[in-house]
Amino acid sequence: SYTDSDALNGLHPRSRRASKLLKRLDPEWGGDSGTYSKTPAELESQWKLAKNELPTLLASGTMVENLRRKQGGDTALHVWVRHPAEALAGTDADRRQCGEFFEEWVEQLPSDRRMPLTSDDGPEADGGDDAMDVVEQLGAYKNVIVEGVAGSGKTHLLERLKAHYAGRTTVLVFHPSTSYEDFVVGLRPTGSEFAVVPGPFLVMCERAARDPEHDYLLFIDEVNRANTARVLGDLLMVIEASKRAGAGPESSSGDGNASEYWEWRPEDYRTVLTDEELRRRPEAISVQLQTPLEGGRKHLVVPRNLHVLGTMNTTDRSIGTIDLALRRRFHWRTAEVLVGARLQEALEPQQAERLGTVIEWHERANETLRTEVGPDSQLGHSYFFARDASAEEVAEALLHQLAEIAHTFNIGEAVMERLFDGGAASLPDGRRLRQVGKGLGRRFVIGYGAAETGAASSNDIAP
């Protein structure tokens, strides 16, 4: 790790550039008398955030805050809380100058000092930005749904978010059998008897309320595979951002220890109030649970620091949709498919070169599908990020997905032919889909070589 404070205190060739940047961000910084604990990798990461949607100087507040903390004293506070005017007063010229200082400084960093702003196994170039965008949206809206076609990186986003929430995450996968009793609370078998058991939603509410200084994330994969209106039930009102509540006097101790929450007794839950507790908190907006907890606890209050993120596959038409009443409780975000140059930039250079022809076909095929069928029929990009995947393997995976899409959207043979009409962008060994049959039982299978007429050949089925 980079811990040599001399680099930022005047004894390193890069010190002047770093000092210009830090003094621009914090005019009170002492330069050669202060220390700065962030590594070059962390600075790069924070600057990438700073160039996002927030004003540069405000988003760079994390850098200034760290600097103030290292200087000690009562200045160790969030810069945007203690000095909001200064943080927001940056002009366009200030932002440009900060950018110039930072880019000049980064150019001088040895390659082994630079942070790979992305991980090894997913759509890296856009993954970091997407994750930070989602974090900001969760902070603002509390409930977010990321929708997109299969293979567009929705689940990959989870790895980024788990790192941000640092162990304060619960992951669920909805399926047709998921019920309100599973998710919220209900009578569940415990040995030879039945007892009231809080579900993961109540547990996460409780964890968040006992630790008000941190945000918590409930990640629901495939949120539309269950009957969501039935699963969420009476939560429909209280999960809204405007209906959330802060920690009450009984829940402000900050003792959210993840190692203990399995042992919490239902009668001690602080987010499920008794009639008397609710009377003492008239400002709290609550909902009465269908199954009360022990001790007369029946009024649920959802804390502000619990974030709910759902993912939704828009390609599969066989699963349920989200009704309008529920849709308006969530902020919706589309996971875009990476194609062409953006996909090449996201891949390792050697991988991008090895898969160049397939990337070209993928871009051309998605343009045709988006135009002729619709955006939900596009092919995902996740196959390209499989470690050491060959062009043949990626092509096979894409064709299998295309066959499912053709069945789902009833794509005709004419449109399918346009995807394989020759040209420079073709798949290895002439791989393609061929239609077998013309009636209701028709389907597309993988074949090789030039198109044939008549019955399917022995090459129609992939080995």
N, C-alpha and C positions, 0 to 999 in steps of 0.2 A: 504494500500500500504506500501511498505518497504521503509521508509525514514530515518531510524536510521543510521546516518553516523558513529556512534561509531563502528558498525559491521565491517566497513572497515578501521577504523582508530586506531585499536589496542586494543579496549576495549571489544571485543567479541571473544569467542573461535574460531570462523571461520575466524578471521581477518588474521591470518598468511597465511592460504591457499589462501584467496582472494588476499592478498598483493603479494604473489608469482606470481599469475596469472597476475595481473595488472602490476607488475614491469617487467614481461617478455614481456608483450605486449607494455609497454611504460617505458623504463629505466629511463626517466626523472620524473616519477611520484614521488611525495614527500611523499607518504605513510601517516604518521600520521599528515601531514600538509594539505593534500588535501581532497576533498570530491568527492564522486562518486554518481551520481543521479540514475543510473540504478537499478531497482529492481532485485532480484534473478530470477524472472520470465523472465524479459527482457534479463538478461545475458544468461539464458538457451536458449532462442529463438535465440540470436545472435550466441551462440556457435554452435547451430544446423546448422545455415547458414555457419559458419566458417568451419565446417567439410564437406561442400559440395565440389564442383569442384574447387573453388578458393583456392589459397594457404592460409593456416590458418591465418598467420599474416596479410595478406592483407584483408581477409574477416573480421577479427576482428577489422579492422580500425574504424568501427562505435563505438566500445567500447572505443578505444583510443581517438577518436574525441570528444566523450562526456566528457571524463576526461579532455582533454585540454580546452574545453569550460568552464568547471566549474572552472578551474584555472584562466581563464580570460586572458586578454592581447592579443597580436597578435598571440598567439599559438592556438587560437580557429579556426583552419582550418582543412580541411580534412587531416588526417595523410598521406594518399596515394598521396596527392597533394603536401603537404609541405615536407614530408619525404619519397619520393617514394623509395629511395635506402634502407632505413632501413626497410620499410614495405615489400619489396620484397626479402630481404636478409636472411629471416628465413630459416634455414636448416631443414632437416627432424628431427634432434634431437630436435631442438627448438619446432617444431610442436608436437612431442611426449611429450615433457616435459610440454608444455601448456595443452595438453590433460589430462595428469596425474594430474596436479594441479587442473584443472577444475572438473574432475570427482571425485577427492577426496573431493573437496569442496561441490559439489552437494550432495554427499552421506550424508553429515552432515546436510543438510537442512531438517527441519521438513516437513512432507508431505504437510501441509497446506500452506507452503511457495513456493512450487514448481509450476511452471506453467504447466497446462495441455496443452501441445504443440499443442493440437488439439481441434476442436470444438465438439459439442455434436451430430451432425446430419449428418455426412458424413464419408467418408473413411479417418479417422483422421491420422493414422500413416504415411501415404504417402502423404496426402493432403498438409501438410505444405511444405515438400520438393518439391513436384510438383509445388506448387504455386511459390516458390522462383526460381525454375528452369525456369519457364515460364517468370517471371519478368526479369531474366537475358537475356533470349532469345529475349524478346521484346526490351530490351535495345540495343541488338546487331543487330537484324535483322529488327526491327520496325514492321514487319508483321508476325504473327504466326497463324497457323491453328492447332487446337487440334482435332484429329480425333479418333474415337473409336466406339465400339459397344454401343448399347443402355444400359444405366444403368452403365456406366463405370466411372461416376463422372465428366464428362466434364462440365456440368452446375454448379455443386457444386463448381468447381474451381472459379466461379465468385465471390462467397462470400469472398474468400480469397483475390482476386484481388481488390475488392471494398475497403476492409480495407487498402490495401497497397496504392492505389491511392487516398484514403481519399477524396471522393466526386468529384473527377475529372474523372468521368466515365459516359458514355452514353451507354445504353443497347438497342440493336435492335434485332428483330427476323425477319429473311428473310422468305418470303413465295412466292408462285408462282406469286402473283400480284405485288410484289415489283418492282419498276421501277427506272430508272436513275433520273427521276423527283422527286421521293420520297426521294431518298438517297442523291443526290448531289445538284441539283438545277433545277427548272423548273417553268413553269406557273401554278399557283395553284389558285383555286377559293377563293376569299376573299370577302365575302358578295355577292354583285351583280356583282362584277367585277373579272377580273383575274389579278394577279400580279406576278412578279418574286419573288419566295420565296426560300431562301437558305435551303437546306436539312440538316439533322443531320451531314453529313460528313463535309460540309462547316462550320457549326457552331462549330464543334469540332476543325477544323483547326484554326478557329479564336480564340477560347478560348485558345488553346495551344500557339499560336503566341503571344497573349497578356500576357501570363504568362510563359516566357521562363525558369524560374527557376524550374518549376515542369513538370513532365511527365503527359500526359493525355491518357486515354484508351477509345477506341471505341470497345465495345464488341458486336459481331454479332453472335447470336445463330442460328443454322441451316443454315449456310452460303450457303450450296448447295441446299436449297429448292427453291431458286430463280435462274433465269438465270443470273449467276454472271457476265459473260462477258458483258451482256447487261446493268446490273445495274451499274457496275463500269465504263463502257464506256471509256472515255478519261483519266481516272485516272491510267490506266495500267502502264504508264511510271513513273509518278511523285510519286507514292507511294513507289517505290523502295528506299531502304535505301541510296544508293549512289546518288539518285536524290533529296533527301530532302534538305531543305534550312534552314539556321538559321534565327533568327528574324532580320528583316531589321531595319533601323534607326527609322521608324515610329512605330515599334511594340515591342520596348524594354522596355516599362515602367512597365511591370509586373502588369498590372491592371486587371488580369483575374478574375473578380468577377462573380461567377456562377449565382448570383441573378439578374444580369443585361442582360445576353446575349440574352434573348428573346426580349429585347427592342432595340438591335442593328439594325441600319438601313443598308440595303444592300450596299448603296453607301459609307458607312464608313468602309467596310471590308478591313483589312490590308493584308490579305493573297490572295486577288484577286486584282491584280494590273491593273492599266491603262497602256496604251501604253507608256506614259511618265515615269511612275514609273519603268516599266520594262526596259526601256532604261537606267535608272540610276542604275540598278542592273544587269549588264551583266552577273554576275556569277550565277544568279538564274536560275534554270531549271524550266520551267513552262509549262502548257498546256492551250490551249484556250478552255474555257467552251463552251458547245453547246448553252447555254442560258446565255448571259452576264448579270451581275448585273447592277443596275442603276448607273449612273455616269461614264459610259464607262469602268467599271471594268469587265475584261474578262480573265485575265491571272492568273490561280491558281498556287500558290506555296505551297507545303505541308511542314509544319514545322517538324523538326527532333524530337521534343518531343511529337508527336502524335503517339501513338502505336495502332495498329489494331489487334484484336484477334478474330478469327472465330472458331466456333465449328462445327463439321461435323459428322453425324451418318453414319457409314460405313456398317451397317446392312441392311438398307432400300435401296433396289435396284430400287425402283420406282421413286426415285428423281434424279436430275441431278448430273453430275460429274463436276469437275473443269478442264478446258482445260489446256494444257501444258503451254501456254503462261502466264496464270494467276498463275499456280502452282509455277513457278519459282520465282514469286514475293514474295512468302511466305516461311517461314521456317515451316516444317511439324513436328508435334510431335504426338505420339500415346499415348492415355490414356489407360494404361494397366489395365486389369481386375484383381482384387485382388482375390486370391483363396487360399484355404488351410490355412497354418500357417500364411501367411501375412494377410489374412482376419481375422483370429482369433485375431491377435495382434492389428488390427485396431479397433475391437469392444470392448465394455465394457466387462469385464470378465464374468459378469452374463449373458449378451446377448450371448457371444460366447459359454458359456456352454449350454444355452437353445437351441441354434440353431446348436449344434455340429453335429448332424446327417445330417442336411440339408447342412451344410458346406462341409461335406465329399462327399455327392452326387454331389454338385455343382462342386467341384474340379474334380471328376471322369468324370462327364458329359462334362465339358469343355475340358478335355484332349481328349475325344473321338471326340467331335465336331471339335476341332482344327485339329486333325489328319485326320479324315474322310471327313470333309467338307471344313474347312478353318478357319482362325482366325476371320473373320468377322461374323462367326456363333455362337460365344461364348455367354454365358449368363452373363449379367451384375451383379454387386455386390451391387447396390444401395438399393435393396429391404431389405438387411440385416440390414440397418441402420435406417429403420423406427422405431420410438420410440415405445418401448413395443410391437413390432411385435412378434407374436407367430410363432412357427415352421410351423404350418398349413398355416398361412397367407403368409409366405415367400414362402412356397412350391407352393401354388396356383399361386402366382405372377410369379414365375420362369416357371411354366408349361404354363401359358398364353403366356409368351415371347417365350418359346420353340415352341409352336404351330405356332406362326407367323414365326419363323425362319424356321420351317419345310416346311411351305408353300412357303416362299421366295426362299429357296435354293433347293426345291423339294427333301427333304430328304426321302430316301426310308424306307420301313418298317424294313428292316434288321438292318440298322444303329439305328433306333429308339429303336428296341428291345435291342440293346447293352446298351442303357442308363438305362434300367430297368431290367437288367438280374440278379437281386437279389444281394446277397452279404450283407456285413455289412452296406454299405451305401445305404439306401433306404429312401424314403420319408414317412412322417407320413401317417398312415392308408393305406399304399400301393398305394399312389397316383401315377399315371402314365398317359401317353398319349396312346390312342388306335386309330388305323386307322379305319375310317368308310368309306367304299367304296374302289374300286380299280381303278376306271377310272379317267378321268380328274377332276371330281368333288369330289374326295376323300379329306378328311380332318382329322386332328387329334383332338380328344376331350379328356377331362380329365375323367379318370375313377379311380376306386378303386379296390384293391385286386388283386388277381392273374390274369394273362392274360387269356382271353376267346377266343374261336374260333367262327367263324360264325358271326351272326349279333350282333350289339352293344346292350349291356344290358341297363337297365334303369339307371344304375350307371354311364354310360358314360358321362353324362352331369353333370357338377358341379352344386350343388345347389346354 
